[in-house]
Amino acid sequence: GQNIDQPTEMTATEGAIVQINCTYQTSGFNGLFWYQQHAGEAPTFLSYNVLDGLEEKGRFSSFLSRSKGYSYLLLKELQMKDSASYLCAALDSNYQLIWGAGTKLIIKP
Amino acid sequence: NAGVTQTPKFRVLKTGQSMTLLCAQDMNHEYMYWYRQDPGMGLRLIHYSVGEGTTAKGEVPDGYNVSRLKKQNFLLGLESAAPSQTSVYFCASSRSEGSEKLFFGSGTQLSVL
């Protein structure tokens, strides 16, 4: 079957760095997305990786290893507003998105 | 700058009642989707549409119907609501399939008693 695994919850300190991991098993693979979802709000797009390597976008970076079925989202210089759930989603061979349950990130002052 | 608009934001139904959720997008996107989000689970695709007049089943279509009569609108209907349909529903749209990012509406919290 198809599956996405990511930690349920993580806690980090304001100003620090946190890495949220995601492993995936899909029938074929056409890329991996990260979305941010604040409590009670809609998910919003953060990143899309289809090639191996690290892509940096300001304080957020996303990494992909296709051979390992692994991705991570790296958040630097954490701010209180980064408290949210982070959703990992893989695109399978039929271009269907398989979603993880999300990682709830709690930022403490 | 509306993007994807979903109505209503909250709804309470009794078992067996029917309702329709409306989704509208102003970005001229071809693809539209209805998802449900339940605690501890990933987003699950209910139905989707690849263009005006087309609809297709997603992962959890049972108990739901959809229509896409106009390109900008995608309606989700529940003919006979059940407590198992208590969830948060999100509409989304994208320019095309695949690597195109999704734009989500603000969600509808539905409770079926």
Interface residues (C-beta under 8 A of the other chain):
Chain A: I4 T8 N30 G31 F33 Y35 G40 E41 A42 P43 T44 F45 Y48 V50 L87 A89 L91 Y95 Q96 L97 I98 W99 G100 A101 G102
Chain B: V4 G40 M41 G42 L43 R44 L45 F90 E97 G98 S99 K101 L102 F103 F104 G105 S106 G107
